[in-house]
Amino acid sequence: MIGKKNYILVIFFVLFIIISCSKNRAQSAFNKESRYKVIENKVYYDNIVLEDVDLKSFIILNKYYARDKENIYWKEEKIDGIDTDSFEILDINYSRDRNNVYGFKGIKIEGADPESFKVLNDAYAKDKTSVYWDGKKLERADPATFKKINHPNSVSYSMDKDNVYYITEKIEGADPKSFQIFHHSLAKDNNAVYWAGEKLQGTDAKSFEYLGGPYSRDKNNIYRQEKIINGADQKTFEMINSVISKDKNNVYYKDLIINGADSQTFEVLECGKKVKPRLLESKSEVIKCLVEYTDKNYIYEDFTIEDGKLTVTKKKR
């Protein structure tokens, strides 16, 4: 049986252990938003030790950057040549000092002017002479008139007074005055239709119409993204969701016919409720419940496309 005096000593010992562990945990965490930590006078990024760090002056700047009195670090790597006194982080993609501008991972952007450098958005930036995306220069882009083309579901197109760009590439012949984005990589101007910055050959720009989601059409064809839905009937075509559509003759998974599916009775159930053909939003759909596909004959369990061929897993009703 533990005496009163010994019992008190045990209590003090337990409290000492708890406080010591708490201190160690706090030191190890160091910064909850960062993966830097300090354990036993060593600095770690994840499980990698940073070499020759001055612990007294070490400061975490954000999730990826840290510094001491002599150096700037990106994760566990020391970035050579940076002026620590003037170094500043501009956003997740860009930083600078009095001499240079740096991209992601602290990589120097050759020729960028730190004094006039300005971060835009979605990895775009510019200085007095050039425009950049993710540290890469957009050749011949005019910084004075450059702007990103804002769209809720696309971050890839931009323009200046003379040209349109897809990420860093100039789109030859694209007209900035009439250029418009529909969905992700799908866009058009008065002269052509584009997918990922490339002209969609065979499309008719004058009759081209955006239907919603990934679907569009012109006077000749129905399209899903950049692909023609071969044989789709213009008059009876209906969109059900972002992967299923149908007309009077067929049901389609993406741009391919679901062989044997009965168009008249085929239906999609989301959360147990039948989905009616509808105008899809330009934003991507996010379905957070069970989606079922059925017709009068089958329950369709899975769709797989490989080498342009559709394989359907189904069972009899």
Secondary structure, DSSP 8 states (H G I E B T S, - for coil): ---HHHHHHHHHHHHHHHHHHHHHHHHHHS-TTSSEEEETTEEEETTEE-TT--GGG-EE-SSSEEE-SS-EEETTEEETT--TTT-EE-SSS-EE-SS-EE-GGG-B-TT--TTT-EE-STTEEE-SS-EEETTEE-TT--TTT-EE--BTTB-SEEE-SS-EEETTEE-TT--TTT-EEEETTEEE-SS-EEETTEE-TT--TTT-EEEETTEEE-SS-EEETTEE-TT--TTT-EE-SSSEEE-SS-EEETTEE-TT--TTT-EEEETTEEE------SS-----S-EEEE-SSEEEEEEEEETTEEEEEEEE-
